[in-house]
Amino acid sequence: MVNRSNRRQSARAFSVGENTPGVSITSLKPGRLLGYLKPYRGHMALAVLSLLLSSGLGLAFPLVIVRLLDSATLIKSYGSLNALAGLLVGIFLMQAAFSFLHRRTSHSH
């Protein structure tokens, strides 16, 4: 049989008390944080770049879809319709590649 009262006591022993000093946001030093990131700056730069490219390509989807629909309904040009459909597939593949790269570089450590 499990004694549940022991669990409560041990949980209280590890909890943060009222007398524990807090960390102020003004006491944090950005230079110190950047010092910890220095060995990983290549990974961080690649992760941030791939995140920006993936997000930018995700924002291009609505623009291409609007042009695709305009091409199909207003212009009725099948050549531009095929080109825009190919562009949409290309954007999707590039976004997937950059998203994969971002996940690999930001979660590798």
Contacts in CASP RR format, 6 or more apart in sequence:
PFRMAT RR
TARGET T0000
AUTHOR 0000-0000-0000
METHOD contacts of the structure
MODEL  1
MVNRSNRRQSARAFSVGENTPGVSITSLKPGRLLGYLKPYRGHMALAVLS
LLLSSGLGLAFPLVIVRLLDSATLIKSYGSLNALAGLLVGIFLMQAAFSF
LHRRTSHSH
37 44 0 8 1.000
40 109 0 8 1.000
43 105 0 8 1.000
43 106 0 8 1.000
43 108 0 8 1.000
43 109 0 8 1.000
46 101 0 8 1.000
46 105 0 8 1.000
47 102 0 8 1.000
47 105 0 8 1.000
47 106 0 8 1.000
50 98 0 8 1.000
50 99 0 8 1.000
50 101 0 8 1.000
50 102 0 8 1.000
50 105 0 8 1.000
51 98 0 8 1.000
51 102 0 8 1.000
51 106 0 8 1.000
53 94 0 8 1.000
53 98 0 8 1.000
54 95 0 8 1.000
54 98 0 8 1.000
54 99 0 8 1.000
54 102 0 8 1.000
56 95 0 8 1.000
57 91 0 8 1.000
57 94 0 8 1.000
57 95 0 8 1.000
57 98 0 8 1.000
58 91 0 8 1.000
58 95 0 8 1.000
60 91 0 8 1.000
61 88 0 8 1.000
61 91 0 8 1.000
61 92 0 8 1.000
64 84 0 8 1.000
64 87 0 8 1.000
64 88 0 8 1.000
64 91 0 8 1.000
65 88 0 8 1.000
67 84 0 8 1.000
68 81 0 8 1.000
68 84 0 8 1.000
68 85 0 8 1.000
68 88 0 8 1.000
71 77 0 8 1.000
71 80 0 8 1.000
71 81 0 8 1.000
71 84 0 8 1.000
72 81 0 8 1.000
END
